[in-house]
């Protein structure tokens, strides 16, 4: 049992080191020697857990996609008002991007892969659809102003997340940084200022057609 626990700790340590490397340097710039050095392992010992840089990237991408879709599923099923749901979703995504290095690495890998295809990352298509729907519902409910289309505001939110994944470096960020950025970005859209704390009063939401579970 002790040997299995040590092996699991080493496995997780390798993933954390790889995540830091991919988040800072991207796939092409990542180096297995630096990843191994970050765990105290030799490169040969690292191969006992992952056979290649590609295998490390695949596992981090899998974890990112799982976490990403869980956050979106929670928003799709939320009983809150459209604006409260949008606030909560964007703050959670932004905070994960800033403070979770594996999540940030997975996002960078997804963006790099999408650039090759000249498209959004696959996970971002679902977010764009959801944000557009929440903005439209919030506009109809009088929570957001109508001078901009839901699609325009959806593209702005995606730009915020992309900026966070490229702009968050090694230094720690203040715990309220995500909230301050989201408040600054969304302030011109709101009919009432500030990101409010929302009640638990249920509000019906429409399902997003074609959204993966």
Secondary structure by P-SEA (a helix, b strand, c coil): caaaaaaaaaaaaaaaaaaaaaaccccccccaaaaaaaacccaaaaaaccccaaaaaaaaaaaaaaaaaaaaaaaaaccccaaaaaaaaaaaaaaaacccaaaaaaaaaaaaaaaaaccccaaaaaaaaaaaaaaaaaaaaccccccccaaaaaaaaaaaaaaaaaaccccccccaaaaaaaaaaaccccccccccccccbbbbbbccccccc
